[in-house]
């Protein structure tokens, strides 16, 4: 299907069913069936014949590629039950963003910030939800790269934007897929939770104040 970029309704329906069963090993993966399932619903509503093959959207194809290249090999090699059971987080991260920049920190004492150029800041005036999500991704990714994360770690990602917490903000297909890849590759799991902006002061400061030295930033 990935090679031909098209499928019949029946074949696509069968594929979704099989991938849904495979996701029993990692419920996180079911999110990446949403667009494929929506394509089936639209197809059925328009009463198209179920035998004729139709081309799939680029986003559906990208999701299927993620299953093929990342998810299915991971399931085949085996996942720890610690990654799919509810448990106390071992790493907590906080992040925030504004049109001028992004920033975050974690319980290991890692802190980071990124200032957008004036041109990018203007372009991102109405894209703060996207920046918030990317900030959450980079904070978790940075913690993983620091090598301080324990084996089979469970992250609790805190941010003050409900759209970012939900993982469902539509312009973020690329970032969401990257988030899943980073977590699975590092054998980590993730919970996300919203906190009030008034309780997210440190990450808020990091995302806006760019004259801090590295020692001051991390302290």
N, C-alpha and C positions, 0 to 999 in steps of 0.2 A: 504493500500500500504506500509506503514511504517513497519507493522508487517510482511508481506510476503516478503518485499524487492523487489517486482516485480509488473509489470503492463503491460497491453496491450497498444498499441499506442493510440487507441481510448479513453481509460479511462484516460490515462495520458494527452492527448490533452484536454479532457473535464475538467480535474482538473486545468490545467494551465489557461484555459479560466475563470473559476470561481474565481481562486485566483487573476487573473488580474483585474477582476471587484472589488473584495474585496479591492485591493490596491488603489482604488479611494479614500479611506479614509485616506491613508498614502502612497504617491508615493515612499517614501524611500524603501518600501517593495518590489517594483518591481525588484530591483537589485537582490533579492534572487530568482528570477524566471529564471535568465539568463542560469544557468547550466541545468535546467530542459528543457527549450526551445531548447537549443543546442542539448540535447539528442534526442529530437523529430526530429530535422533537420537531424541529422546523421542517425537516424532510417529510415526516409523517403528516404534519398539519397541512402541507401543500398537496397532499394526496398524489405524490409522484410514484411511479412504479418502483417497486422494491428490487427489481432485478437489474435495472440499468445502472451502470456505474456513473458516478458523478465526481467531479473534482472537489477536493477538500480545501478548506481555507488554510492560509499559511500558518495561523496560530494552532489549528488542530494538528497540522503536520509537525510543528515544532514540539508540541506536547508528546506526540508519538515517538519522535526522535529521542526525547528525554527518557521515555520508558525503555526504548531499545538500547540506548547507549549507557544509561546510568541505573535506572530502577531495576530492570530485570536481571542484569548481571549481579547487582547487590543482593537481590533476593536469592539468586542461585548460589551465591557464596555463603549466604546465611547471615541473619541479623540476631543480635542479642535481644532477649526478652526485656532487658533493662531499657531498651530504646523504644519500646511500645507500651510499657506499663506506666501507670500514673505514679510519680514519686516526687520527693522533695528536690527542688533545683539545686545543682551543685555550683552553678555560675549565674550571677545576676548581672545584667547589663542595662544601662540607661542611655538614651539617645535623644537628640532633639535636632530641629532644623528650622531655618528661616530663609527667606529669599537671598540673604547675604552669605549663608554658609551652613555647614553641618558639623556635628560633634557628638562625642559620646565617651563613656568610660565604663569600667567593669569592676567586679569585686577583687580582681588581682592588682588593681592600681594602674592598669593601662588606660591612657586617655589619648584622644586624638581630635583633631579639628581640621576642617578644610574650608578655606575662604573662596567663594565664587568670584570670578572676575566681574567687573561692572557690567559687561555685555551679557554674561550668563545670568547675573542677578536680575536684570531687566526681563530676560526671557523666562525666568522661573517665578515671576511675580504671582502667577496663578497656578503654580505647580507645587505648592508646599507639601501637599499630601505625598507626592512622589518623592520629594526630598526627605521627608520623615521616614519613609519606608527604606530608602537607600541608606540613610543614617543608621537605622536599626540593623540592616544587613552588614554594613561595614564594621559596626561595633562588635557583633558576634564573630565575624570573620577575623577581625584583628585579635580577639581573644584566642581564637583557635591557632592563629599563626604565632602567637607569643609562646607556644609550647607549654604553657602553665596549666592548660585544661586537663583535668583528670580523665582517665579512661572511661568511655561511655558516659560522657558528661551530659547533664540535662541543663539547658539554658532557660532562664526566665528573662525574656526581653521586655523591658518596660519603656513605654513612650507615652506622650500625652496627646496622641492623635488616634482617634478610633478607627479611621480608615486604614491607617498603617497596621494597627493591631489585627485587623480582620484578614489581612493577606489578599483581599479581594478587589483592590483598586485596579481598574481595568488597564490603564496605561503601563502597568508594571510587569507585563508578561516576562520580559527578559530578566528583570531583577528577581522575580519570584522563582523562576527556574534556577537561577544562580544560587539563591538562598538554599533551595533543596539540595543542589549538588554539593555545596560546601558542607552542609550538615551531615549528609549521608557519607561523604568521603571521609569525614573526620569521626564517623561513628558517634554522632551526637544527636540528641533530640531537643525539641524546642517547645516551650509554652510562651505565649505572649499575653500581656496584660496592660490595660489602660490605667494610667495614673493621672491625677489632676495636674494641670500645668503648674500650679502653685507649689506642688511637691517635687517638681522636676527642675529645681533652680540651678543645680550644678551643670547639667547637660545644656540647659538654656544659656547659661553664661558661656560655656565652651563654644557653642554654635554661633555666638555673636561677638565675643571679645577676642580679637586676634593679635593683640599686642603683648600677650603673656609669653614669657620665656618658657622653655620646656620644663625646667624644674618647677616653676610656679604652676604650670598647667597640670602636671602630674600630682603636685601636692594639694 
